Amino acid sequence: MDNLDPDNLRLTDFLDVSTLQEIQDSFAAVVDVRARIMDADDKVVTQGAPTKEFLRRQSVLSVAAREHMGQDEAGMPMRDGEYVAPIIVNGQRLGTVRMSADAKPAAIQFLFVLANAIAQLCYQEFQLRQRIDELTAVYTVTTMLADARDLQSVLQRTVKVVCEVMQTKACSIRLVDLERDELVIGAVHNLSQTYLNKGPIRFSLAEADRIALSPKGYEFVKDVASDPRVLYPLDAQQEGIVSMLLVGMRYKGKPIGVLRVYTDKEQTFSNFRIELVKAVAAQAAAAIENARLMADSIAAQALERQVQMAADVQKRMIPATPPSDAGLELASAYVPCYELGGDFFDFISLPYDNLGLVIADVSGKGVPASLIMASVRAALRAQVDNVYYLYEVIRRLNMMLCRDNKLGEFVTLFYGVYDSHSRRLTYCNAGHPAGLILRQGKIIELPSNGLVLGVDPQEKYGQAVIELRPGDLLLLYTDGLPDAMNFDGQTFGRQRVLEAFREGGATAEAVAQNILWHMRRFSGMTKRTDDITMIVAKVRESD
């Protein structure tokens, strides 16, 4: 009767053939007729002749009725000269049906069939009300879980409701922690702290729990004292636990936890009740996972806000516009691939009409690279105010990074100082792409003369000087420019950088934008994987 087809109901779905036969035989004997019970298709359900057992009881009852015994030979109870048929439901006596002792034997049998039929109807009503109460509880739990603002309190309420509906001793929810290989307590009702402190439940050893999380969906432990799968049988016995139903909590195939129902006496569970607990477990698993996703979303939003604030701070570290310099016309380009970048450039005004030009690239991406970038910028600005020699400034930066950075964190950096009076560029290059000078259509390379910063604290750096001429163009860039890729996986490359730079331009800004245009035309809509930073300087003509 658990899986009735509402469009194809049958008489035997509600009453078994033996009960129907008893009703038919008793009725036929009482009214002294022949009777048969047919189904909806007019097919015979019961046999026409009375059963041998019915005829035997009728014969015995005939003798008992004549002798007026306190209890007849068929075991039929009598009281005060009457036959008494009790109406018993769920082990409780609800009433009786009485009949005088001079009744026909068939009527006596019908008396007990009638009492049994009344008891069955009462029991069905009892089960129906119980199912309604259980389904109402499931609806209440699912409603709470669907709108779970305080998930912990909702889970706590869930295990309590399950206990009340299932009429069991206790209930708990244990959540799967694969990293710790443990089933950890998520919520519990009516279990002592002593029992909860008995020790960890190792997921790899919890065979019954793993079965519950399998496609089967549940597992039943009839006796915790004798079942070898129970990890702490003595503790369970001391707690008064006898049987245990375990139902898996999964969300989209992912194991979330196990809902455990404990009883204080040996007990089995009908399919209906198991499905009931499975429905609660499924809703609880969805609520737990949704709560986790919500917490992750809130944390991600908070992190995004923090990153945006950090990006705003970083942007303020990057010069918004180049300074006006008497000797140089300046332009810059800064295209980060993430909110926070590891590239930076700077223009530093120095005494005696000198101008510092800095461009750097920090290894890595995102927040770590941006923090290193900020520390390098601050340290560089602090050093140039007090240290004259460029190589000493770079040496001190290297020492700081070697001391503070982790293995694999390094910085490439070009630092040059331009003297407006002499048109001399003094520079120091620590592993950065070589600076380029375009003079009358020819490109002069300013090679690197030092190791990247943050690798070897003993590295010694040198500096070089080059005389610039009016009309010369200087290009400084990070490796994001030549490393830009197109859809075919080809890089823009150093040669294309040289060709784009060689085209020159009327102004420094025109040169920078032309190089960017060539790079973007090559890479198209391909997602950038590195920051792109450039400084272009053009030496002004003499007044």
N, C-alpha and C positions, 0 to 999 in steps of 0.2 A: 504493500500500500504506500510505500515511500515514493514510488515513481509512477503515479497514475497518469494515464493519458486522458485528459479532460474531454477529448473528442471521441473516445472509444472506451467508455466505462462499461464494466461488466458486473453482474450480480455477485460473483465470487470475489470481486475486489473488496467487498465489504463484509461478506459472511462466508466462512469456509463451507465446503460441501457437507462435512459431518454435522455441523450445527443446523444447516438447512434440512438435512435428513431427519434429525431429532425433532425439529419443529413439525415437519410433514407427518412423521409417524405418530406423534402425540396427537396432532389435530385430527388425523384420520381415525384414530382409535376412539377419541372422545366423542366424535359426532357419528361414528360408525359409517364412514364412507371411504372410498378409495381416492387418493389425491396424489398429484405429482407437481413438482416445481419445475418450471421451464425458464430458459433464458430469453433474451430479447429476440432471438432468431427462432424461437419455438423449439429449441433443442432441449432434451431432457437433462436436467442437472442432477436430480435424485432418482433413486430406484423406486419403482412403484410398490414393491412388497416391503414390509417392515424389516429392519435388520434383525439378525439373530440375537444380537445383544439387547435390542429393544424388547423382543419377545421374551427373552430370559428374564429381564427385570420385571416385565409385566406379570409373568407367572409367579415370581417370588413375591411381588406386591399383593397378589391375590390371596396368598396364604397369610401374609402379614396382616392384611386388612381384616381377615376373619378372626385372627387370634388377638388383635388389638395389643400388639407388643409395644414396649417403650421405644424400641428401635427395631425396625423390621430386618429381615434377613438380607435385604439389599443394601443395608446401611443407611436407609432414609430416616432422619431424626423425627421423633414424635414428642409432643409436649401437650399435656392436658387433653389427651385423646385426639390431637390434631397433628397432621403432618406440617412440619415447619421448614420452609426453604429460605435460607439467609441470603441477603443481598450484600455481597462483599466487593469492595472496590479498593485496590491498592493495599490489600491486607487489612482494611478496616470494615467492620460490620455496620452498614448504613440502615438496615431494616430487615424485615422478613415478610414472606408471603405465606399465609396459613390456609389449610384446607382440612375439612372434616375427615375423620378416619374412614367413613363409609363410602368415600368417593371411589369411582372406578380406578383400577390400576393405571389405565392409560391417562386418566386425569391427574393422578399422582405424579406420573412422569412428566406430564405437561407443566405441572406446578414448578418443578425444578428447572425445566427448560425456560419457563417464563421468568423465574428469579434470575437465572443466568443471563437471559437476554436483557433484563433491566440493568443488571450489573455491567454488562458490556456497553450499553448505551451511556450509563453514568461514567464509565471509565473513558470512553471516547470523548465525552464532554470534558472530563478532567484533563485528558491529554491535549484537547483543542485549546482549552484555556491556558494550559502550561505553554503550548507552542506560541500562543498569542503573547504571553508575558515575555517569553524568550525573544521573539521577534521584535517586540516593543523595545526590549533592552538593547538589542543589536542596533535598532534604528537610533536609539538615544546615543549609543556609543559612537556610531558612525557620524552622526550629526556633530557631536563634540569634536571628533577627530578631524572632520572636514573643515572646521573653523577653529583650529587649535592655535590660540595665541600664546598661551603658556603651556607648551607641550608637556613638560614634566608633570604638571598637575593633572593634565588630561590623561596621561598614561597611568598615573596613580589612580584616578577615578575609574579607568578602564579595567584594571585588574580587580578592583573592588566589585564592580558591576558583574564581571564574569563570575566571580565567586558567588555572588547573590543569586544570579540566574541559574548557574549550574549546581547550586546548593552543595558546594565543595568546601573543603577545609581552607585552602589557600590558593593563591595564584601569583605568578611572577612573569615579568618580561625580561629576558636576558638578550643583550645586543651583541652581535658578532664584532669582534675586534681582531682582524686577521693579522695585523702587525704584532700584537701581543699574543696571538694564538689563544684567545680567551673569549669566553662568554661572560660579559660583565652585566651586573644588575642595572636595569633601566627603570624598573618599577616593581614594587612588591606589596602584597596585602596578606596580613595575618601570618607572617613567618617571623620567628624570633631573631634577634640580632645575633644570638649565639649560633644559630643555624647558618645565617648569612655569612658569618665569619669563619666557616668551617674550612675554607681554602678555595683556591681558584678552580674554575671549570675550564680545563684546557679543551679548546675546540677540536683539536686533532684527536683527542682521546674520548670525546663525548659522542659515542657511536649512535645512541638513540636520538640525540639532537641533530646529528648530521643526516639521519634517516628522515627526520621531520622536515629538514630543509631540502630533501630530494624531491623528485616529481611526485612521490607518494603523498607528501604534504603533512603527514602526521606519524606519530608512533605512540604505542601504548605500553606502559610498564605495569604489569598486573600486580607484582609484588616487589617492592624496592629492596626487601631484605634478601631475596634470592636471585634477583636478576643481575648477572655479572656486568651489565653495561652501566649500572649505577656506580658512580665514583665514590660516593660517601654513604654507604648503606647504613652504618651504625648511627651516623648523625641524623639520617632521615628517620630511622626508627625512633630515636630519642625525641624527635620533633613530632612524632605521631603520624608520619606519612606512611601510607600503605600502597596506594596505587598512584600512577602519574600519567597524565595525557600531555604529550608534547606536540605542538602545532607550529610548523615553520612559518616565518614571516619573510616573504620575499617581495621585492619590488622590481618589476621588469627583469626578472631572472636573477637579480642581485640579492644574495642573502643578507638580510637585515638583522634578524634575531629569531628567538624562539619564545612562544607563549606557552608557559607551563601551568597546568592545572593539577593540584594535589588533592587527594582524598584521604580521609582518616579511616576508611574501611575499604576492603577489596571491592572494586567496582568496575563495571564495564560501561562503555558509552555507545549509544545508538548512533547510526549513521547521521541522523538528523542533528544530534547534539554535536557531533564532530564537525559537521558542515557549518554549524552555528559558530563554533569557536574559530574555524578557518576563516569565516567571513569577518569576524572581529580582528583576527590576526592580519588579514590582508589590508583592512582599513588602517590598522595601527602602523603597519609597515609603510604604507603610502604617506601617512602623516609624519612619521619619523624622517623619511627621506625628503619630503617636501620641506620640513623644518630645517633639515641640514642644508638643502639647496637655498632656502631663504637666508639662512645665516651666512652661507658662502656669498650670496648675492649682496647682502648688506655689507659684509667685510670687503667685497670687491669694490662696491661703490665708495666705501670710506677710503680704500686704498687709491681708487681713481681720483678722488678729491685731493688726497695728499699728493699724488703724483702731479696733478694739475697745478697745485700750489707750488710744488718744487719746480715744475716747468716754468711757471711765471717768474720765480726767483732766478732761474737759470737764464731766462731771456734777458733779465736786467743785467746779467754779467756780460752778455754779448753786446758790443757797441751797436746801437740802433742805426747810427749814421757815422760814416768816417769823419775824423776831425779835419778841419781846414788847415793845411800845412803849406807854408810858403814854398817849399821845395818839391813837394810831391802832390799829385792828384790821386786820391785814393778811392777804391771801390771794394766791396766785399759781397760775399754770398754765403748764406748759411741755410742748409736744407737738411734738418734732422729726419731720420727715418722713424723715430719714435717720439713720444712727448718729451722724453728726457734723452739728451744726446751725450756722447763722449768726446765730440770734437769741440774745440773752442778756438777763437782768435781774439786778439786784443791789440789796441793801439795805446801806447804808453808815452805820454809827454815827459821828456827828460830835459834837464838844464842845457843851456847853450844851444837852443834850437835843434836839439836832437829828438828823434822820434823812434820809439821802440815798436817793432813789428813782431808779433807772436802768433804762431799757429801751431796747434797740437792735436794729437789724436790719442785717446785713451783706449786701451784694449777692452773688449767686451762691449756690452750695450746696456741701456736702461739705467736703473737707479744706481747700481754700484759704479758704473762708469761716470755718471754725472757727479757723484760725490767725490770721486778722485779728481775729476776735472776741476771742481770748485776748490779743492785743497791745493792743487797745482797752481791755479790762477792766483789764489791768495798768497801762497808762498813766493811765487815769482814776483808779484808786485811788492811784497815786503823786501825781497832781496835787492831789486834793482834800485831802490832808494838809497841803499848803503854800500853796494858793491859795484866797483867800476868795471872790472874785467868780466866779460861775458862768460868765459869758460868757468870762472869761479861761481857765478850765479847758477850755471847748469850743474856744476859738481855738487853744490849744496842741495839743489832739487833732487838730484840722483840719490844722495845720501838719505834724504827724508823718505823718498819712495821705497828704497831698499829696506828701511827700518819699519815702515808702516804697512806696506802692501803685502798681499799674499803671493805665493808662487803663481806665476802666470799672469800677474797684473803688471802691466808696464805702460809706458807713455812714449810716443814719438813726439819730438818738439823741435821747431825751428825758431830761434830767437835772433833777430837782427836789429841793429841800431843804425839809423840813417842820419848823417850829419848834413844839414841843409847847406852849410857854408862850403864844405869841401866836396859835397856830393859823394862821399864815401859811405859804403855799406859794410859795416863790420857784423859778422854773423857767426853763429855756432849752431850746428845741426846735430841733434841727438837721434839718429836713426829715422829721421823723417824723410819723405820723398824730396828729392833735390829741388831747390828753387830754380826757376828758369828766368833768364833775361833775354828779351827780344830786342835786338839792335840791328837796324837796317836790314830786316828780313832774315837775320841769322839768330839762332838760339844758342845762348851760353848757359851751361849747366853749373849750378853751385852745389857741388857734391857734398854728401854727408861726411862728417869727420868725427863721428862718435857713436857709441853704442846707445841703444834705447835706454830710457831712464827706468830705474827700478829693478835692474837685473844684477849688476855687479857694483858693489859699493867702492871697489878699488879702481874703477874706470877713470881714466884721465881724459879730459876734454880739451880741445883746442879751438881756436877761433881763426877766421880768415877775413880778408878785406878785399873789396873790389871797388874800383872807381866807376861810377855811373856817369852817363852822358845825357845831355838834354834829349828828350824823345824816347829814351830807353823805357821799356815796359818790364816790370817785375811780376812774376806769377808765383804765388805760394798756394799749395793745395794739400788736401788730405787724400788718402788712398781710396776714399769712397768715390772719387771722380773717375779714375781709370778702372776701378773695379765694378762700375755700374754695368748691369747685364741686360741683354735683350731676351726675347722669348726663346731664342735658340740656345741660350746658355753661353753666348759669346760676351766677352767683356769689352767695354769701350776702349780700354787699353791706353798705354802711355803714348803710342804713336798718334792716335787720334787726338789726344790732349795737345800734343805738339802742333799738329796740323791746325787745330782750331785756334790755338794761341798765335800761330804764325800769321793768321789772317789779320791780326792786330785790330785797330779801331781808332776812331778819332778821340775817344775818351777812355779812361780806365773803366767806367761803368759799362760802356759799349763792349769792351773786350770781355768783361766778366759775363755779361748777358749772352754774348755770342758763344762762348764756351759752353754755358749752360744749355743754350738752344741746341747745339750739336749733340750734347750728351742726351738730352731728352728725346730728340728725334731718333737717335740710335736705340735707346732703351724702350721707347714707347710707353705703354701702360704697365710695364713690368714693375712689380713691387720692389721698392728699394730695400736693400739689406744692410746699408751702411750710411752714415751721415756724409754729406758732401759740404765741404767748406773751402772757400777760396779768398785770397787777398790779391787784388791787382793794384799795382802802383805805377804811375807814369811820371817820369822826371820832367818837371816843368822846364820850358825854354827860359833862357836868361832874360831878365828885364832889359 
